Amino acid sequence: MRTTLILSVPAVMTLAACTDRVPTTIDPPDVRAGASAKRDVPVAAASVSVVMSNLNNPRGLAWGPEGGLYVVEAGTTAVTTNCVVIPPGPSCYSGTGAVSRLWKGQQERVATGLPSVFRMGPNDVQGPQDISFQGRGNAYVTIGFAGPPAARAGLGAVGASFGTLIKLTPNGQWSVEADISALEAATNPAGGPLDSNPYGVLAEPGREFVTDAGGNSVFEVAANGAVSLVTTLPGTPAPPPFNQSESVPTEVIRGPDGALYVSTLTGAPFVAGSAAIWRVVPGSAPTVYEGGFKAITDFDWGPDGTLYVVQYASAPLFFGGPGLLIRVAPGGARTTISSSLTNPTGVLVGPDGAIYVSNRGNAVGVGEVLRIVP
């Protein structure tokens, strides 16, 4: 059974042109194809401060073209209208998704009322998952769902906004750019039960790339909104009775060598060491770039080729233990920068040399963005 991304415990400077995460040009990384062995991971001392607070299920982060720090908020558990019953229980429309910005020392919500659902079974919220900018005034946000695409109709007219990529304008207005879940419904590229949960997004000139954490796929969205498959990601072995764990792709980023890189959370039972960052070249089979992680929700590159990885949890199985921020040096050596995070969901390298992490990513009202100086 396919396992979608479930974010619950039981279960800044102006950018020159285009996108929020394309790193400064550096030498290509050492692509360690098939790397999966864990390395020694010492814990480094780090300075941690809270720069954004009182957030509702904060997820992905991005630098805006004006230099603001943006974070998407999946929303709250408030229920405003229709519910649809899908495994593992009712999903009810909330419409409390938002985007918040930290700019010139001020935190404010620049968009509210975005699509979101409260899933009563796992007691989590799905809504805005990630954000990426392309030029000035063009923000692209993934709207999750975590269920069979056909079930969206049970939410009424608002159901069509879930499982999509939306375009957000500076005045807070938005429109659906592409229906990601529709392609999962039509083609089911990875096989298994129909399930879709758009999560990570990378905006580039004339196109966007989106990960589907439910469908285990990576899609490309053309300028006219057409959606096409880039690749699917394989699962990994798991102990009985699971035997096989889904890949559950989370973030997608353009790497320093020009390839796409995609992180995986993996599915139940969320085995430590089974999560990875994959190198994706359209037309070729994906390969593991860095393996041996657990429950990756996000990653980013520094300008020197250092990789920063956020793990949602750290227990051997399932979602126990603290979240981690891990630094991977260009040569592959790993250092844990922070081992006391609480369900972190996003990471972003700052021009000030600090690392920004969205923390408490499955909580209402107490979510935060941390500034971590290694």
C-alpha positions as a LaTeX table, in Angstrom:
\begin{tabular}{lrrr}
\hline
Residue & $x$ (\AA) & $y$ (\AA) & $z$ (\AA) \\
\hline
Met1 & 0.00 & 0.00 & 0.00 \\
Arg2 & 1.40 & 3.37 & $-0.99$ \\
Thr3 & 2.40 & 5.60 & 1.91 \\
Thr4 & 1.99 & 9.33 & 1.43 \\
Leu5 & 3.83 & 12.02 & 3.31 \\
Ile6 & 2.21 & 12.40 & 6.72 \\
Leu7 & 3.60 & 15.13 & 8.88 \\
Ser8 & 2.39 & 14.02 & 12.28 \\
Val9 & 4.21 & 12.25 & 15.09 \\
Pro10 & 2.10 & 9.13 & 15.18 \\
Ala11 & 1.76 & 8.49 & 11.89 \\
Val12 & 18.30 & 36.95 & 2.86 \\
Met13 & 19.15 & 39.02 & 0.06 \\
Thr14 & 17.65 & 40.04 & $-3.29$ \\
Leu15 & 18.26 & 37.30 & $-5.79$ \\
Ala16 & 19.70 & 38.29 & $-9.10$ \\
Ala17 & 17.18 & 36.73 & $-11.39$ \\
Cys18 & 15.20 & 33.60 & $-11.33$ \\
Thr19 & 14.83 & 31.14 & $-8.55$ \\
Asp20 & 15.16 & 30.91 & $-4.82$ \\
Arg21 & 17.50 & 27.92 & $-4.57$ \\
Val22 & 19.83 & 27.82 & $-7.56$ \\
Pro23 & 23.27 & 27.97 & $-5.93$ \\
Thr24 & 26.19 & 30.10 & $-6.94$ \\
Thr25 & 28.15 & 28.42 & $-9.74$ \\
Ile26 & 30.76 & 26.12 & $-8.24$ \\
Asp27 & 32.67 & 23.04 & $-9.27$ \\
Pro28 & 30.33 & 20.06 & $-9.83$ \\
Pro29 & 29.80 & 17.89 & $-6.75$ \\
Asp30 & 31.43 & 14.52 & $-6.34$ \\
Val31 & 28.52 & 12.37 & $-7.50$ \\
Arg32 & 28.81 & 9.25 & $-5.40$ \\
Ala33 & 26.50 & 7.04 & $-7.42$ \\
Gly34 & 24.86 & 4.47 & $-5.22$ \\
Ala35 & 26.34 & 5.89 & $-2.03$ \\
Ser36 & 24.41 & 4.61 & 0.93 \\
Ala37 & 26.82 & 3.83 & 3.75 \\
Lys38 & 26.45 & 5.96 & 6.85 \\
Arg39 & 29.47 & 7.95 & 7.93 \\
Asp40 & 30.49 & 9.15 & 11.35 \\
Val41 & 28.23 & 12.06 & 12.28 \\
Pro42 & 29.71 & 14.17 & 15.08 \\
Val43 & 27.60 & 16.91 & 16.63 \\
Ala44 & 28.83 & 20.45 & 16.10 \\
Ala45 & 28.12 & 23.43 & 18.35 \\
Ala46 & 25.66 & 25.87 & 16.77 \\
Ser47 & 23.92 & 29.11 & 17.69 \\
Val48 & 20.13 & 28.92 & 17.34 \\
Ser49 & 17.61 & 31.78 & 17.40 \\
Val50 & 13.91 & 32.09 & 16.47 \\
Val51 & 13.27 & 34.55 & 13.63 \\
Met52 & 9.61 & 33.69 & 12.84 \\
Ser53 & 7.01 & 32.36 & 15.27 \\
Asn54 & 3.31 & 31.57 & 15.80 \\
Leu55 & 3.12 & 29.70 & 12.50 \\
Asn56 & 0.56 & 27.06 & 11.55 \\
Asn57 & 2.23 & 23.90 & 10.27 \\
Pro58 & 5.17 & 25.65 & 8.57 \\
Arg59 & 6.72 & 23.81 & 5.64 \\
Gly60 & 8.91 & 24.98 & 2.73 \\
Leu61 & 11.11 & 28.10 & 2.71 \\
Ala62 & 12.30 & 30.43 & $-0.05$ \\
Trp63 & 14.00 & 33.76 & $-0.55$ \\
Gly64 & 11.81 & 36.24 & $-2.38$ \\
Pro65 & 13.12 & 38.53 & $-5.14$ \\
Glu66 & 13.01 & 41.51 & $-2.78$ \\
Gly67 & 15.09 & 39.69 & $-0.17$ \\
Gly68 & 12.29 & 38.55 & 2.14 \\
Leu69 & 12.28 & 35.13 & 3.78 \\
Tyr70 & 9.06 & 33.25 & 2.92 \\
Val71 & 7.53 & 30.21 & 4.57 \\
Val72 & 4.35 & 28.39 & 3.60 \\
Glu73 & 1.88 & 27.35 & 6.29 \\
Ala74 & $-0.27$ & 24.27 & 5.66 \\
Gly75 & $-2.97$ & 25.68 & 7.95 \\
Thr76 & $-4.94$ & 24.83 & 11.07 \\
Thr77 & $-7.34$ & 22.12 & 12.20 \\
Ala78 & $-10.36$ & 24.41 & 11.82 \\
Val79 & $-13.11$ & 22.90 & 9.66 \\
Thr80 & $-15.21$ & 25.24 & 7.53 \\
Thr81 & $-17.15$ & 23.10 & 5.06 \\
Asn82 & $-17.31$ & 19.67 & 3.37 \\
Cys83 & $-15.56$ & 16.50 & 4.42 \\
Val84 & $-14.63$ & 13.44 & 2.38 \\
Val85 & $-13.87$ & 10.04 & 3.91 \\
Ile86 & $-10.61$ & 8.55 & 2.61 \\
Pro87 & $-8.06$ & 6.36 & 4.38 \\
Pro88 & $-7.17$ & 6.82 & 7.18 \\
Gly89 & $-10.29$ & 8.89 & 7.98 \\
Pro90 & $-12.25$ & 12.03 & 7.16 \\
Ser91 & $-10.47$ & 14.92 & 5.42 \\
Cys92 & $-12.31$ & 18.20 & 5.93 \\
Tyr93 & $-11.87$ & 21.50 & 4.14 \\
Ser94 & $-10.18$ & 24.14 & 6.25 \\
Gly95 & $-9.02$ & 26.87 & 3.88 \\
Thr96 & $-6.51$ & 28.18 & 6.43 \\
Gly97 & $-3.34$ & 27.81 & 4.38 \\
Ala98 & $-1.06$ & 30.84 & 4.27 \\
Val99 & 2.27 & 32.29 & 3.24 \\
Ser100 & 4.24 & 34.38 & 5.73 \\
Arg101 & 7.21 & 36.65 & 5.08 \\
Leu102 & 10.01 & 38.05 & 7.20 \\
Trp103 & 11.22 & 41.28 & 5.63 \\
Lys104 & 13.07 & 44.20 & 7.15 \\
Gly105 & 12.61 & 42.66 & 10.58 \\
Gln106 & 8.83 & 42.35 & 10.28 \\
Gln107 & 6.85 & 39.11 & 10.10 \\
Glu108 & 3.51 & 39.21 & 8.26 \\
Arg109 & 1.14 & 36.90 & 6.40 \\
Val110 & 1.17 & 38.00 & 2.78 \\
Ala111 & $-1.39$ & 35.43 & 1.63 \\
Thr112 & $-4.22$ & 33.80 & 3.60 \\
Gly113 & $-7.20$ & 31.58 & 2.88 \\
Leu114 & $-5.21$ & 29.15 & 0.75 \\
Pro115 & $-6.59$ & 25.62 & 0.29 \\
Ser116 & $-5.98$ & 23.23 & 3.18 \\
Val117 & $-7.61$ & 20.16 & 4.70 \\
Phe118 & $-7.61$ & 18.81 & 8.22 \\
Arg119 & $-7.15$ & 15.04 & 8.17 \\
Met120 & $-8.83$ & 13.71 & 11.29 \\
Gly121 & $-7.34$ & 10.20 & 11.17 \\
Pro122 & $-3.65$ & 11.11 & 11.48 \\
Asn123 & $-4.53$ & 14.51 & 13.03 \\
Asp124 & $-2.53$ & 16.45 & 10.47 \\
Val125 & $-3.03$ & 19.24 & 7.95 \\
Gln126 & $-2.33$ & 19.22 & 4.23 \\
Gly127 & $-2.24$ & 22.47 & 2.27 \\
Pro128 & 0.57 & 24.72 & 1.06 \\
Gln129 & 3.71 & 22.54 & 1.13 \\
Asp130 & 6.49 & 24.42 & $-0.62$ \\
Ile131 & 7.22 & 27.69 & $-2.42$ \\
Ser132 & 9.58 & 28.76 & $-5.18$ \\
Phe133 & 10.01 & 32.09 & $-6.98$ \\
Gln134 & 10.61 & 32.81 & $-10.63$ \\
Gly135 & 11.41 & 36.43 & $-11.34$ \\
Arg136 & 9.58 & 39.26 & $-9.61$ \\
Gly137 & 6.02 & 38.68 & $-8.48$ \\
Asn138 & 5.79 & 35.04 & $-9.49$ \\
Ala139 & 5.58 & 32.64 & $-6.57$ \\
Tyr140 & 4.63 & 29.01 & $-7.12$ \\
Val141 & 3.15 & 26.98 & $-4.26$ \\
Thr142 & 2.29 & 23.29 & $-4.09$ \\
Ile143 & $-1.06$ & 22.39 & $-2.55$ \\
Gly144 & $-1.10$ & 18.89 & $-1.09$ \\
Phe145 & $-3.95$ & 16.46 & $-0.61$ \\
Ala146 & $-2.66$ & 12.99 & 0.42 \\
Gly147 & $-5.34$ & 10.79 & $-1.04$ \\
Pro148 & $-6.88$ & 9.38 & $-4.22$ \\
Pro149 & $-7.25$ & 12.20 & $-6.77$ \\
Ala150 & $-10.90$ & 11.29 & $-7.44$ \\
Ala151 & $-11.75$ & 11.91 & $-3.78$ \\
Arg152 & $-11.16$ & 15.63 & $-4.24$ \\
Ala153 & $-14.63$ & 15.94 & $-5.78$ \\
Gly154 & $-16.13$ & 15.03 & $-2.42$ \\
Leu155 & $-15.03$ & 18.42 & $-1.10$ \\
Gly156 & $-17.26$ & 20.21 & $-3.61$ \\
Ala157 & $-16.05$ & 23.05 & $-5.80$ \\
Val158 & $-13.03$ & 23.73 & $-3.57$ \\
Gly159 & $-11.74$ & 20.21 & $-4.18$ \\
Ala160 & $-10.33$ & 21.20 & $-7.57$ \\
Ser161 & $-7.70$ & 23.36 & $-5.88$ \\
Phe162 & $-6.05$ & 20.42 & $-4.10$ \\
Gly163 & $-3.30$ & 18.31 & $-5.60$ \\
Thr164 & $-2.21$ & 21.30 & $-7.65$ \\
Leu165 & 0.50 & 23.85 & $-8.28$ \\
Ile166 & $-0.79$ & 27.39 & $-7.79$ \\
Lys167 & 0.63 & 30.74 & $-8.85$ \\
Leu168 & 0.59 & 33.43 & $-6.18$ \\
Thr169 & 0.76 & 37.15 & $-6.99$ \\
Pro170 & 2.22 & 39.85 & $-4.72$ \\
Asn171 & $-1.28$ & 41.00 & $-3.67$ \\
Gly172 & $-2.08$ & 37.56 & $-2.25$ \\
Gln173 & $-4.32$ & 36.44 & $-5.11$ \\
Trp174 & $-3.78$ & 33.01 & $-6.57$ \\
Ser175 & $-4.83$ & 30.73 & $-9.41$ \\
Val176 & $-4.27$ & 27.08 & $-10.27$ \\
Glu177 & $-1.27$ & 26.72 & $-12.59$ \\
Ala178 & $-1.41$ & 22.94 & $-13.05$ \\
Asp179 & $-3.35$ & 19.92 & $-11.80$ \\
Ile180 & $-0.59$ & 17.57 & $-10.64$ \\
Ser181 & $-2.92$ & 14.93 & $-9.22$ \\
Ala182 & $-4.79$ & 14.63 & $-12.52$ \\
Leu183 & $-1.75$ & 13.08 & $-14.20$ \\
Glu184 & $-1.36$ & 10.63 & $-11.33$ \\
Ala185 & $-5.03$ & 9.70 & $-11.81$ \\
Ala186 & $-4.67$ & 9.33 & $-15.55$ \\
Thr187 & $-1.39$ & 7.42 & $-15.78$ \\
Asn188 & $-0.36$ & 6.22 & $-12.28$ \\
Pro189 & 3.30 & 6.19 & $-13.39$ \\
Ala190 & 4.74 & 4.47 & $-10.30$ \\
Gly191 & 1.94 & 1.90 & $-10.08$ \\
Gly192 & 0.08 & 0.85 & $-6.95$ \\
Pro193 & $-3.04$ & 2.50 & $-5.53$ \\
Leu194 & $-3.89$ & 5.94 & $-6.88$ \\
Asp195 & $-2.55$ & 8.49 & $-4.41$ \\
Ser196 & $-1.26$ & 12.03 & $-4.86$ \\
Asn197 & 0.29 & 14.68 & $-2.62$ \\
Pro198 & 2.24 & 17.42 & $-4.46$ \\
Tyr199 & 5.03 & 18.57 & $-2.16$ \\
Gly200 & 8.30 & 20.15 & $-3.37$ \\
Val201 & 8.53 & 22.73 & $-6.14$ \\
Leu202 & 11.35 & 24.29 & $-8.16$ \\
Ala203 & 10.46 & 27.22 & $-10.42$ \\
Glu204 & 12.67 & 27.92 & $-13.43$ \\
Pro205 & 12.22 & 30.08 & $-16.54$ \\
Gly206 & 9.26 & 28.69 & $-18.49$ \\
Arg207 & 8.68 & 25.65 & $-16.29$ \\
Glu208 & 8.39 & 24.21 & $-12.80$ \\
Phe209 & 9.33 & 20.85 & $-11.34$ \\
Val210 & 7.08 & 19.26 & $-8.70$ \\
Thr211 & 7.49 & 16.18 & $-6.53$ \\
Asp212 & 4.44 & 14.05 & $-5.79$ \\
Ala213 & 4.98 & 12.51 & $-2.36$ \\
Gly214 & 1.91 & 10.31 & $-2.81$ \\
Gly215 & 2.60 & 9.17 & $-6.36$ \\
Asn216 & 6.38 & 8.69 & $-5.88$ \\
Ser217 & 6.99 & 10.75 & $-9.00$ \\
Val218 & 8.64 & 13.94 & $-10.25$ \\
Phe219 & 6.74 & 16.05 & $-12.80$ \\
Glu220 & 7.53 & 18.98 & $-15.06$ \\
Val221 & 4.97 & 21.74 & $-15.60$ \\
Ala222 & 5.31 & 23.59 & $-18.90$ \\
Ala223 & 4.53 & 27.29 & $-19.38$ \\
Asn224 & 1.04 & 26.39 & $-20.65$ \\
Gly225 & 0.30 & 24.29 & $-17.55$ \\
Ala226 & 0.79 & 20.92 & $-19.24$ \\
Val227 & 2.18 & 18.31 & $-16.83$ \\
Ser228 & 4.60 & 15.59 & $-17.92$ \\
Leu229 & 6.49 & 12.86 & $-16.08$ \\
Val230 & 10.20 & 13.32 & $-15.40$ \\
Thr231 & 10.80 & 10.15 & $-13.41$ \\
Thr232 & 9.50 & 7.85 & $-10.72$ \\
Leu233 & 11.59 & 6.86 & $-7.71$ \\
Pro234 & 11.95 & 3.28 & $-6.46$ \\
Gly235 & 11.15 & 2.06 & $-3.00$ \\
Thr236 & 13.53 & 0.46 & $-0.53$ \\
Pro237 & 13.52 & $-2.81$ & 1.45 \\
Ala238 & 11.81 & $-2.77$ & 4.83 \\
Pro239 & 11.43 & $-5.30$ & 7.65 \\
Pro240 & 8.31 & $-7.52$ & 7.84 \\
Pro241 & 5.43 & $-7.11$ & 7.64 \\
Phe242 & 6.09 & $-4.10$ & 5.39 \\
Asn243 & 8.85 & $-5.71$ & 3.27 \\
Gln244 & 8.89 & $-2.71$ & 0.93 \\
Ser245 & 8.92 & 1.02 & 1.75 \\
Glu246 & 7.73 & 3.66 & $-0.72$ \\
Ser247 & 10.15 & 6.38 & $-1.83$ \\
Val248 & 7.96 & 9.43 & $-0.97$ \\
Pro249 & 9.88 & 12.22 & $-2.74$ \\
Thr250 & 9.93 & 15.56 & $-0.94$ \\
Glu251 & 12.14 & 18.42 & $-2.24$ \\
Val252 & 13.49 & 19.02 & $-5.75$ \\
Ile253 & 16.45 & 21.35 & $-6.38$ \\
Arg254 & 18.74 & 22.10 & $-9.31$ \\
Gly255 & 22.22 & 20.95 & $-8.31$ \\
Pro256 & 25.53 & 22.71 & $-8.90$ \\
Asp257 & 26.26 & 20.30 & $-11.77$ \\
Gly258 & 23.01 & 21.14 & $-13.57$ \\
Ala259 & 21.14 & 17.95 & $-12.67$ \\
Leu260 & 17.97 & 17.79 & $-10.63$ \\
Tyr261 & 18.26 & 16.43 & $-7.10$ \\
Val262 & 15.33 & 14.95 & $-5.18$ \\
Ser263 & 15.10 & 13.96 & $-1.51$ \\
Thr264 & 13.00 & 11.13 & $-0.11$ \\
Leu265 & 11.17 & 10.69 & 3.16 \\
Thr266 & 10.41 & 7.01 & 2.45 \\
Gly267 & 7.24 & 5.37 & 3.66 \\
Ala268 & 6.29 & 3.23 & 6.64 \\
Pro269 & 8.03 & 2.00 & 8.72 \\
Phe270 & 10.42 & 4.92 & 7.98 \\
Val271 & 13.59 & 2.90 & 8.44 \\
Ala272 & 16.65 & 4.89 & 9.51 \\
Gly273 & 19.23 & 4.85 & 6.73 \\
Ser274 & 16.75 & 4.25 & 3.91 \\
Ala275 & 16.16 & 7.89 & 2.91 \\
Ala276 & 18.36 & 9.42 & 0.24 \\
Ile277 & 19.01 & 12.28 & $-2.13$ \\
Trp278 & 18.71 & 11.16 & $-5.73$ \\
Arg279 & 20.33 & 12.63 & $-8.81$ \\
Val280 & 17.81 & 12.93 & $-11.63$ \\
Val281 & 18.64 & 13.52 & $-15.28$ \\
Pro282 & 15.57 & 13.41 & $-17.54$ \\
Gly283 & 15.75 & 10.41 & $-19.83$ \\
Ser284 & 18.02 & 8.43 & $-17.52$ \\
Ala285 & 17.33 & 6.28 & $-14.48$ \\
Pro286 & 17.70 & 8.18 & $-11.18$ \\
Thr287 & 20.78 & 7.36 & $-9.09$ \\
Val288 & 21.50 & 7.79 & $-5.40$ \\
Tyr289 & 23.75 & 10.79 & $-4.75$ \\
Glu290 & 23.80 & 10.59 & $-0.94$ \\
Gly291 & 22.12 & 7.81 & 1.03 \\
Gly292 & 21.94 & 6.60 & 4.60 \\
Phe293 & 19.50 & 9.22 & 5.94 \\
Lys294 & 16.12 & 9.02 & 7.63 \\
Ala295 & 12.91 & 10.88 & 6.73 \\
Ile296 & 14.34 & 13.77 & 4.70 \\
Thr297 & 11.86 & 16.62 & 4.36 \\
Asp298 & 14.17 & 19.18 & 2.72 \\
Phe299 & 17.74 & 19.97 & 1.70 \\
Asp300 & 19.74 & 22.83 & 0.23 \\
Trp301 & 23.23 & 23.61 & $-1.07$ \\
Gly302 & 25.59 & 26.25 & 0.21 \\
Pro303 & 27.66 & 28.32 & $-2.24$ \\
Asp304 & 30.74 & 26.17 & $-1.57$ \\
Gly305 & 29.01 & 22.90 & $-2.45$ \\
Thr306 & 28.16 & 21.94 & 1.14 \\
Leu307 & 24.85 & 20.11 & 1.42 \\
Tyr308 & 22.43 & 20.74 & 4.30 \\
Val309 & 19.85 & 18.05 & 5.02 \\
Val310 & 16.86 & 18.14 & 7.37 \\
Gln311 & 15.61 & 14.89 & 8.88 \\
Tyr312 & 12.08 & 14.94 & 10.30 \\
Ala313 & 12.91 & 12.36 & 12.98 \\
Ser314 & 15.78 & 10.15 & 14.10 \\
Ala315 & 14.42 & 6.97 & 15.71 \\
Pro316 & 15.31 & 3.63 & 14.06 \\
Leu317 & 11.68 & 3.18 & 12.97 \\
Phe318 & 8.70 & 5.51 & 12.56 \\
Phe319 & 8.71 & 9.17 & 13.64 \\
Gly320 & 10.32 & 9.14 & 17.08 \\
Gly321 & 13.36 & 11.04 & 18.27 \\
Pro322 & 14.42 & 14.61 & 17.54 \\
Gly323 & 14.77 & 16.08 & 14.09 \\
Leu324 & 18.28 & 16.66 & 12.76 \\
Leu325 & 20.10 & 19.20 & 10.62 \\
Ile326 & 23.07 & 17.51 & 8.94 \\
Arg327 & 25.88 & 19.10 & 6.98 \\
Val328 & 27.50 & 17.06 & 4.20 \\
Ala329 & 30.85 & 18.48 & 3.10 \\
Pro330 & 31.80 & 18.34 & $-0.60$ \\
Gly331 & 33.99 & 15.32 & 0.14 \\
Gly332 & 31.13 & 13.49 & 1.86 \\
Ala333 & 31.99 & 13.96 & 5.56 \\
Arg334 & 28.88 & 14.48 & 7.68 \\
Thr335 & 28.37 & 16.65 & 10.75 \\
Thr336 & 25.16 & 17.01 & 12.74 \\
Ile337 & 24.68 & 20.74 & 13.24 \\
Ser338 & 21.55 & 20.38 & 15.38 \\
Ser339 & 20.15 & 17.28 & 17.06 \\
Ser340 & 17.32 & 18.97 & 18.97 \\
Leu341 & 14.84 & 20.00 & 16.28 \\
Thr342 & 11.14 & 19.19 & 16.54 \\
Asn343 & 9.67 & 17.78 & 13.33 \\
Pro344 & 11.54 & 20.17 & 11.00 \\
Thr345 & 10.14 & 20.48 & 7.48 \\
Gly346 & 12.24 & 23.03 & 5.58 \\
Val347 & 15.82 & 24.23 & 5.25 \\
Leu348 & 17.33 & 27.15 & 3.35 \\
Val349 & 20.88 & 28.48 & 3.18 \\
Gly350 & 21.12 & 32.22 & 3.82 \\
Pro351 & 23.42 & 34.76 & 2.18 \\
Asp352 & 24.53 & 35.64 & 5.71 \\
Gly353 & 26.07 & 32.19 & 6.17 \\
Ala354 & 23.27 & 31.04 & 8.48 \\
Ile355 & 20.96 & 28.08 & 7.91 \\
Tyr356 & 17.21 & 28.67 & 8.21 \\
Val357 & 14.94 & 25.82 & 9.30 \\
Ser358 & 11.15 & 25.63 & 9.58 \\
Asn359 & 10.58 & 23.83 & 12.88 \\
Arg360 & 7.52 & 22.29 & 14.56 \\
Gly361 & 6.18 & 21.63 & 11.09 \\
Asn362 & 3.20 & 19.58 & 12.29 \\
Ala363 & 1.86 & 21.99 & 14.92 \\
Val364 & $-0.71$ & 24.78 & 14.94 \\
Gly365 & 0.22 & 28.17 & 16.36 \\
Val366 & 3.68 & 27.22 & 17.63 \\
Gly367 & 5.50 & 26.62 & 14.36 \\
Glu368 & 8.68 & 28.65 & 13.91 \\
Val369 & 11.60 & 29.41 & 11.64 \\
Leu370 & 15.00 & 29.05 & 13.24 \\
Arg371 & 18.24 & 30.78 & 12.28 \\
Ile372 & 21.13 & 28.41 & 12.91 \\
Val373 & 24.74 & 29.53 & 12.71 \\
Pro374 & 27.06 & 26.51 & 12.53 \\
\hline
\end{tabular}
